[in-house]
Amino acid sequence: MVQGIEVHARSAAPPREVFDVLADVTCWPAWGIWSRAEVERPDDAGGGGVGAVRTLTSRSYGRTVVNRELVTDLVPGAVLAYDLLSGLPLRNYHGRVELRPDGAGTSVTWSCRFDRATPGLTWLYRRVFERFLADTVQRLARYAERDLAGT
């Protein structure tokens, strides 16, 4: 059974500012839970666009987790989508972040879907990802506002 999660946040920053933070995986440790984030294999143009493989390292439940993700869609100012290649025991994980203008700011929707996790633990992964994504989307929205606050 496919599991789907969708969370929302609003940032006072315009979509382009939020997208710049989102598209630059190397800055993710500044606002997220990751201790390290990098482009493992660049896209054909040498950047982090479609076809790039990113690695994100974090500590979770006392162990180091290294997720590898493939960027599958990138629309400047609007969309970043990715597939999980390895790191978590989830099948067919796909994440998508959509940005829409909302007045002078941005409406941010971060969603994911996956088929299942370790047998018997799908419910636990769903609960963990609901909390994780809700926190992550808020962190992204706030970090994108940093220049508006003069920091």
Secondary structure, 3 states (H helix, E strand, C coil): CCEEEEEEEEECCCHHHHHHHHHCHHHHHHHCCCCEEEEEECCCCCCCCCCCEEEEEEEECCEEEEEEEEEEEEECCCEEEEEEEECCCCECCEEEEEEEEECCEEEEEEEEEECECCCCCHHHHHHHHHHHHHHHHHHHHHHHCCCCCCC
